[in-house]
Amino acid sequence: MLRIAVPNKGSLAETASEMLAEAGYTGRRDPKDLHVIDPRNEVEFFYLRPKDIATYVGSGALDVGITGRDLLLDARMPGAREIEALGFGDSTFRFAGPPGRFSEVGDLQGMRVATAYPGLVDGFLDDHGVAVDLVPLDGAVESAVRLGVADAVADVVSTGTTLRQAGLEIFGPVILESEAVLIGAPDEAEGTATLLRRLRGVMVARRYVLIDYDLPVALIDEAVALAPGIESPTISPLRDPEWVAVRVMTPRNSANQVMDALYALGARAILVTAIHNARL
């Protein structure tokens, strides 16, 4: 059986479980369950702390897992490798310090830097030739400067509001753009390709919708230019030889704009349908 590590809590847990369910797998029903077997799909799920998943997978104890790219790099497990970005759980890591004190990463030389991701930050600073005294913390990193345990911090940034409220300003380059990723052990296990194909199908279904519409035959070329689809639209004849029915996949985030453009062109009976899963 394919052994899959899944976050048992935190920001990635719910969406990871939803993706696996949409991909056809049967996971846990009780949040207290730490181990679930899905015999129909020949997989075992192990629900673990997100920070530990890279360690288990990198050691070969488990075959694959879902975790954050930040947690993968922070673990520094040579055997763990990123297989695929999964399109959720986005986060950005930046440095922050007292206003006007720092302007670039080199200004941190010899300073104390507080972070909940010491492996990730240490690797980034090593790449830039900057030596610092890292202060590992488990949370509330933005308070470290005010409380005098650090000169600067490295933390997840969304809008920057939390850091500004702590009297800090962002400086220097982006440390990492992170998101949820599927990671694998050094040797690919049987069943990994099927899991990956299913997860890709879920991601396609989340990004795209189907648009069906009726259109005068003379306008086909213009309509295809507006909505070309993944490969090519499906075009079927109608009873009226002057009209055709068209079906096309289009990005979900631009569906309304495409509908407006098609209607303005002359398309009618325009319908949008969600995609539950896909194989492209």
Buried (B, 14 or more C-beta within 10 A) or exposed (E): BBBBBBBBEBBBBEBBBEBBEBBBBBBBEEEEEEEBEBEEBEBBBBBBBBBBBBBBBBEBEBBBBBBBBBBBBBBBBEBBBBBBBBBBBEBBBBBBBEEEBBEEBEBBEEBBBBBBBBBBBBBBBEEEEBEBEBBEBEEEBBBBBEEEEBBBBBBBBEEBEBBBEBEBBBBBEEBBEBBBBBBBBEEBBEBBEBBBEBBBBBBBBBBBBBBBBBBBEEBBEBBBEBBEBEEEBBBEEEEEEEBBBBBBBBEBEEBEEBBEBBEEBBBEEBEBEEBEEBEE
